[in-house]
Amino acid sequence: MTLFYMTINGQPVSTAGQFAVKNPATGDAVGHAPNGSSEHLDRAVAAARAAFVIWSQTSDKIRARACRDIAEQIGKHAEELARLLTLEQGKPLNGLGSRFEISGAQAWAAHTATLSLPVKVLQDDAQGRVELHRKPIGVVGSITPWNWPVMIAVWHVLPAVRSGNTVVIKPSPHTPLSTLRLVELMNQVLPPGVVNSVCCDDRTSNLGAAISAHPDIGKVVFTGSTNTGKKVMANAADTVKRLTLELGGNDAGIVLPDVDPKAIAEGLFWGAFINNGQTCAALKRLYVHEQVYDQVCAALTDYAKAIPVGPGTDEASILGPVNNAMQFDKVKRLVDAAKQKGRVLLGGAPGEGLFFPPTLIADLSHDDPLVYEEQFGPALPIIKYRDIEDAIRQANDSPNGLGGSVWSSNIEQAKQVARRLECGSVWINQHGAVQPNVPFGGVKSSGLGVEFGEEGLAQYTDIQVVFG
């Protein structure tokens, strides 16, 4: 069985204890991860602090080159990372699975290399010159989830490195192996201490809480549930840390009566079921106008029936299992409740182990648990509406506000509805597409700050104004 290591100050670090990481498709152990302690975290932070002294003073050109080198490393090891990711996360190699994720991580790293935050001249006249400088914060603590572990690690780490910070990253205990390997690859092109990794099982120690409270960490970037994000905020308060929080979403999609149901079925399906629904900005509840309700339900069901579900290592699989038992149980609970009130169009019954088939349940109401709770799995509730004002009200009646979508053949009409949705991103005739040049973040309880693009890069800096 392969033993994986943390990386601290450029060196592999083992621990006295390890924990098994299991393949959600089979239940078999695929590797053993180090079970680190607060002492390991302190060592990693100290290494990052020491490296920051030099890395923060490097030129813009050197940092950009480092990001390009990381992108090249990901590309060279793409198949290795994809297979490791499939084994621990469960997502298939093909489709919108592991190879897709690794390719996206490489592209994101390469694009981050092109970003910059030049000095901004606020005033230059007879009264004097005033410049706005963006300076790196220091040590960045990154806490990543289990759904897109490599992609989100790149989202956290690359802008930190690009802007002159150093990093300590802690992956989820469900999917630590691909992240630990990714950090090893980064350290083949970065100076020691610039990017460090720590890892634990979240039971015998809680390094996530320790990161958010650590006095020598200047910023925390966290992707995960809203409840955990609130704990990160509370733990960070005493040290007044900078925060970027990308939290839960319960994204609504509104289908207007002028759509072609067959034309939008594919987009609706992948908006909801990408990564088996285990995506913050997936389509989680679908409001369909009564004039096209039956046709949309039928077209979506026909499309979903043809999607192969199986172990991620099977090249024919397009969807895999739910990643872990806790999430599986939540999906099952919500689906079981929905089956009592709604009409099951597809799925609804668990498979073997952690497999849960794509599930569509129609005729639900806005107050059903599968609608108002975030399921984060392969089940989509469908709600009929008559009045667009009511649909908008229901879409906005949520503590979350990450993404939303409007589906229509009239783009201008769709945009009018889109602008009334209370969320950070709205898509027209698609759902969940993110780009490295476009800022992404939530409103309400879905987060704080943004990622991606120059706006996201700026979140890794403090402003200093120079009068001279």
C-alpha positions in Angstrom: 0.0 0.0 0.0 1.4 3.4 -1.0 2.3 5.7 1.8 2.0 9.4 1.1 3.8 12.3 2.8 3.3 15.9 3.8 5.7 18.5 2.3 7.2 21.0 4.7 10.0 23.3 3.7 10.5 21.3 0.5 11.0 18.0 2.2 8.7 14.9 2.6 7.5 14.5 6.1 6.0 11.3 7.5 4.1 10.8 10.7 3.9 8.2 13.4 0.3 7.5 12.5 -1.5 7.2 9.1 -5.0 6.7 8.0 -6.4 4.8 5.1 -8.0 6.6 2.1 -10.7 4.4 0.5 -12.0 4.1 -3.0 -15.7 5.1 -2.8 -16.5 2.7 -5.7 -15.1 -0.4 -3.9 -14.4 0.4 -0.3 -10.8 -0.7 -0.8 -7.9 1.3 0.6 -6.0 3.1 -2.1 -3.3 4.7 0.0 -2.3 5.8 3.5 -2.2 9.5 4.3 -0.1 11.1 7.1 -2.0 12.0 10.2 -0.4 15.3 11.2 -0.5 17.2 14.4 -0.4 20.9 15.5 3.4 20.5 15.7 3.5 19.7 12.0 1.3 22.7 11.3 3.6 25.0 13.3 6.6 23.7 11.4 4.9 24.3 8.1 3.9 27.8 9.0 7.4 28.6 10.2 8.8 27.3 6.9 6.3 29.4 5.0 7.1 32.5 7.1 10.8 32.1 6.4 10.2 31.6 2.7 7.9 34.7 2.5 10.8 37.0 3.4 12.5 36.1 0.0 9.5 35.1 -2.1 7.6 38.3 -1.4 10.5 40.3 -2.8 10.9 38.3 -6.0 10.0 40.0 -9.3 6.7 39.7 -11.1 8.5 37.9 -13.9 9.8 35.2 -11.5 6.4 34.6 -10.0 4.7 34.4 -13.4 7.4 31.9 -14.5 6.7 29.8 -11.4 3.0 29.6 -12.2 3.8 28.5 -15.7 6.2 25.9 -14.4 3.5 24.5 -12.1 1.1 24.3 -15.1 3.8 22.4 -17.0 4.3 20.0 -14.0 0.6 19.3 -13.9 0.5 18.6 -17.6 3.5 16.2 -17.4 1.8 14.2 -14.6 -1.8 14.6 -15.8 -2.6 10.9 -16.2 -0.9 10.0 -12.8 -2.9 12.7 -11.0 -6.2 11.8 -12.8 -6.0 8.2 -11.9 -5.1 9.0 -8.3 -8.0 11.4 -8.1 -10.4 8.8 -9.5 -9.3 6.2 -6.9 -9.9 8.5 -3.9 -12.7 10.7 -5.1 -14.7 8.2 -7.2 -15.3 10.5 -10.2 -14.8 8.7 -13.6 -11.7 9.2 -15.6 -13.7 10.4 -18.6 -16.6 12.8 -19.2 -16.5 15.7 -16.8 -14.4 13.6 -14.5 -10.8 13.4 -13.4 -9.1 14.0 -16.7 -11.3 17.0 -17.1 -10.4 18.3 -13.6 -6.7 17.9 -14.1 -6.9 19.6 -17.5 -8.8 22.5 -15.9 -6.2 22.8 -13.1 -3.4 23.0 -15.7 -5.3 25.7 -17.6 -6.1 27.7 -14.5 -2.5 27.6 -13.4 -1.4 28.8 -16.8 -3.9 31.7 -16.9 -3.0 32.8 -13.4 0.6 33.3 -14.7 -0.8 36.0 -17.0 -2.5 38.1 -14.2 -0.9 41.0 -12.6 -1.7 43.9 -10.3 0.4 46.9 -11.4 0.9 50.0 -9.4 -2.1 52.3 -9.7 -1.5 56.1 -9.9 -4.3 57.8 -8.0 -2.9 61.4 -8.3 0.0 63.0 -10.1 -0.2 66.7 -10.2 1.3 69.9 -8.6 0.1 68.8 -5.2 2.0 65.5 -5.4 1.9 61.9 -6.5 -0.1 59.2 -4.9 0.3 55.5 -5.8 -1.7 52.4 -4.8 0.4 49.4 -4.3 -0.8 45.8 -3.8 1.5 43.9 -1.3 1.4 40.2 -0.4 -0.2 39.4 2.9 2.1 36.7 4.2 1.3 33.1 4.9 -1.9 31.9 3.3 -3.8 29.0 4.9 -5.8 26.9 2.4 -8.5 24.4 3.4 -9.9 22.4 0.5 -12.9 20.1 0.1 -13.3 16.6 -1.3 -15.4 17.3 -4.4 -12.8 19.0 -6.7 -9.6 18.5 -4.7 -7.0 19.2 -7.3 -8.8 22.0 -9.1 -9.7 23.8 -5.9 -6.1 23.4 -4.6 -4.9 25.2 -7.7 -7.6 27.9 -7.3 -6.3 28.5 -3.8 -2.5 28.1 -4.2 -1.7 29.7 -7.6 -3.0 33.2 -6.9 -1.3 33.2 -3.5 2.0 32.3 -5.2 1.5 34.7 -8.1 1.0 37.6 -5.7 4.0 36.8 -3.5 2.5 34.9 -0.6 3.5 31.5 0.7 1.1 28.7 1.5 0.1 26.0 3.9 -2.6 23.8 2.4 -4.7 21.2 4.2 -6.8 18.9 2.0 -10.0 17.0 3.1 -9.3 13.6 4.7 -11.6 12.0 2.1 -9.3 13.1 -0.8 -5.9 14.0 0.5 -3.7 11.9 -1.8 -3.9 13.9 -5.1 -3.4 17.2 -3.2 -0.3 15.8 -1.4 1.1 14.6 -4.7 0.3 18.0 -6.4 2.2 19.9 -3.7 5.2 17.5 -4.2 5.2 18.4 -7.9 4.9 22.1 -7.1 8.0 21.8 -4.9 10.0 20.5 -7.8 9.8 24.0 -9.3 9.4 26.3 -6.3 11.8 27.3 -3.6 11.5 25.4 -0.3 8.8 26.6 2.0 6.7 28.5 -0.6 4.0 25.8 -0.7 3.7 23.3 2.2 1.1 20.7 2.9 -0.3 19.3 6.1 -2.8 16.5 6.5 -4.9 14.9 9.2 -8.0 12.6 9.6 -10.1 15.4 11.3 -10.8 13.2 14.2 -7.6 12.8 16.2 -6.7 16.4 15.3 -8.4 19.3 13.6 -5.8 21.2 11.6 -8.5 23.2 9.8 -9.5 24.9 13.0 -5.9 25.4 13.9 -5.1 27.0 10.6 -8.0 29.5 10.9 -6.8 30.5 14.4 -3.0 30.4 13.8 -1.4 33.8 14.7 1.2 33.5 12.0 -1.2 32.9 9.1 -2.4 36.2 7.6 -5.2 34.9 5.3 -7.4 31.8 5.1 -9.1 30.7 1.9 -11.7 28.0 2.4 -14.1 26.2 0.2 -16.8 24.1 1.8 -20.0 24.1 3.7 -21.6 27.3 5.1 -21.6 25.8 8.6 -17.9 25.1 8.5 -17.2 28.5 6.9 -18.9 30.2 9.9 -16.5 28.3 12.2 -13.5 29.5 10.1 -14.7 33.1 10.4 -15.1 32.7 14.2 -11.7 31.1 14.6 -10.1 33.8 12.5 -11.6 36.7 14.4 -9.0 37.1 17.1 -6.2 37.6 14.6 -8.4 39.6 12.1 -7.3 37.4 9.2 -8.2 38.2 5.7 -10.7 35.7 4.4 -12.0 34.3 1.1 -14.9 31.9 1.7 -16.6 30.0 -1.1 -19.5 28.3 0.7 -22.6 26.3 0.1 -25.0 26.9 -2.7 -28.6 25.9 -3.5 -28.6 27.2 -7.0 -32.0 27.7 -8.7 -32.7 27.4 -12.4 -35.8 29.0 -14.0 -37.1 27.7 -17.2 -39.3 30.2 -19.2 -42.2 29.0 -21.3 -40.5 29.7 -24.7 -37.8 27.0 -24.5 -37.3 24.0 -26.7 -37.3 21.3 -24.1 -35.2 18.8 -26.1 -32.6 21.5 -26.9 -32.0 22.4 -23.2 -32.2 18.9 -21.7 -28.4 18.2 -22.0 -27.5 21.6 -20.5 -30.0 21.1 -17.6 -28.6 17.6 -16.9 -25.0 18.6 -16.7 -25.8 21.8 -14.8 -27.3 19.6 -12.1 -25.3 16.4 -12.3 -21.7 17.5 -13.0 -19.5 15.6 -10.6 -22.6 13.7 -9.6 -24.2 16.9 -8.2 -21.3 17.3 -5.8 -20.5 20.8 -6.8 -21.2 24.0 -5.0 -22.5 25.8 -8.1 -24.5 22.9 -9.5 -28.2 23.4 -10.4 -29.9 22.1 -7.2 -33.6 23.1 -7.8 -35.4 23.6 -11.1 -38.5 25.8 -11.6 -40.3 25.1 -14.8 -43.2 27.0 -16.3 -46.4 25.0 -16.5 -46.7 25.4 -20.3 -43.5 23.3 -20.9 -43.4 21.5 -17.6 -44.3 18.0 -18.8 -42.1 18.3 -21.9 -39.1 19.4 -19.9 -39.6 16.6 -17.5 -39.8 14.1 -20.3 -36.8 15.4 -22.2 -34.6 15.6 -19.1 -35.6 12.1 -18.2 -34.8 10.7 -21.6 -31.3 12.3 -21.6 -30.5 11.2 -18.1 -31.5 7.5 -18.8 -28.6 7.2 -21.2 -25.8 8.3 -18.8 -23.6 5.3 -17.8 -22.9 5.0 -14.1 -20.1 2.8 -12.7 -16.7 2.7 -11.1 -14.5 5.6 -12.1 -11.7 3.4 -13.4 -14.1 2.0 -16.0 -13.4 4.0 -19.1 -17.1 3.7 -20.1 -18.4 5.3 -16.9 -19.6 8.9 -17.1 -20.8 9.2 -13.5 -19.5 7.4 -10.4 -20.4 6.9 -6.8 -21.1 9.5 -4.1 -17.8 10.2 -2.4 -18.5 9.3 1.2 -21.1 7.7 3.5 -22.1 10.9 5.2 -23.0 12.6 1.9 -24.7 9.4 0.6 -26.9 9.3 3.7 -27.9 12.9 3.3 -28.9 12.4 -0.3 -30.9 9.2 0.6 -32.7 11.0 3.4 -33.8 13.9 1.2 -34.8 11.6 -1.7 -36.8 9.3 0.6 -38.7 12.3 1.9 -39.3 13.7 -1.6 -40.6 10.3 -2.8 -43.5 10.6 -0.3 -44.8 13.8 -2.0 -43.4 14.0 -5.5 -43.3 11.9 -8.6 -40.1 9.9 -9.3 -39.2 10.3 -12.9 -35.9 8.4 -12.7 -33.8 6.7 -10.0 -34.8 7.2 -6.4 -33.4 3.9 -5.1 -29.8 3.6 -3.8 -27.5 1.2 -5.6 -24.8 -0.9 -4.1 -22.3 0.7 -1.7 -22.1 4.4 -2.3 -23.7 4.3 -5.8 -26.8 6.4 -6.1 -28.3 6.7 -9.6 -29.2 10.0 -11.2 -32.6 10.9 -9.6 -35.3 13.2 -10.9 -38.3 14.0 -8.7 -41.1 16.1 -10.1 -44.2 17.8 -8.6 -42.4 19.0 -5.5 -43.1 22.3 -3.6 -40.7 25.0 -2.6 -41.0 23.9 1.1 -39.9 20.3 0.5 -36.6 19.4 2.1 -35.0 18.3 -1.2 -35.8 21.8 -2.5 -34.8 24.0 0.4 -31.8 22.0 1.6 -28.7 21.7 -0.4 -28.5 18.0 -1.4 -25.0 18.1 -2.9 -25.6 14.8 -4.8 -27.3 13.2 -7.8 -30.9 14.2 -7.2 -32.8 17.1 -8.8 -36.2 18.4 -7.6 -38.4 19.9 -10.3 -41.1 22.5 -9.3 -43.9 23.7 -11.5 -44.7 27.4 -11.6 -47.3 29.6 -13.3 -46.2 33.2 -12.6 -42.7 34.4 -13.2 -42.9 36.7 -10.2 -43.6 33.7 -8.0 -40.7 31.7 -9.5 -38.3 34.6 -8.9 -39.5 34.9 -5.3 -39.0 31.2 -4.7 -35.6 31.2 -6.3 -34.5 34.1 -4.0 -36.1 32.6 -0.9 -32.9 30.9 0.3 -30.1 31.8 2.6 -27.7 30.9 -0.2 -26.8 32.9 -3.2 -24.0 31.3 -5.2 -25.3 30.8 -8.7 -28.5 30.7 -10.7 -29.6 30.2 -14.3 -32.4 31.2 -16.7 -33.4 29.1 -19.7 -35.1 30.8 -22.6 -35.0 31.3 -26.4 -35.2 35.1 -25.7 -31.8 36.2 -24.4 -32.9 39.7 -23.5 -35.9 38.5 -21.6 -33.7 35.9 -19.8 -31.3 38.6 -18.8 -34.1 40.7 -17.3 -35.0 37.7 -15.1 -31.3 37.0 -14.4 -30.6 40.4 -13.0 -33.3 39.9 -10.4 -31.8 36.7 -8.9 -29.9 37.1 -5.7 -26.7 35.3 -6.5 -23.1 36.0 -7.4 -23.2 34.4 -10.9 -26.1 33.9 -13.3 -25.9 31.8 -16.5 -28.2 32.0 -19.5 -29.1 28.6 -21.0 -26.3 26.9 -19.1 -25.4 26.5 -15.5 -22.2 26.4 -13.4 -19.6 27.3 -16.0 -16.6 29.1 -14.4 -13.7 30.8 -16.1 -10.3 31.8 -14.8 -10.7 35.3 -16.2 -14.1 35.9 -14.5 -14.5 36.6 -10.8 -16.6 34.0 -9.0 -18.2 34.2 -5.5 -21.4 34.2 -3.6 -23.7 36.6 -1.8 -25.7 36.0 1.4 -24.5 32.8 3.2 -22.7 31.5 0.1 -19.5 33.2 0.8 -17.2 36.2 1.3 -14.9 37.6 -1.4 -14.3 36.3 -4.9 -11.9 34.1 -6.7 -10.4 34.2 -10.3 -9.3 37.0 -12.5 -7.7 40.2 -11.3 -10.4 40.7 -8.7 -9.6 37.3 -7.2 -5.8 37.9 -7.3 -6.3 41.2 -5.4 -7.9 39.3 -2.5 -4.4 37.9 -1.7 -3.0 41.3 -1.2 -3.2 44.3 1.2 -3.4 47.8 -0.1 -0.6 50.3 0.7 -0.9 53.9 -0.5 2.4 55.7 -1.0 2.4 59.6 -1.0 5.4 61.1 -2.6 
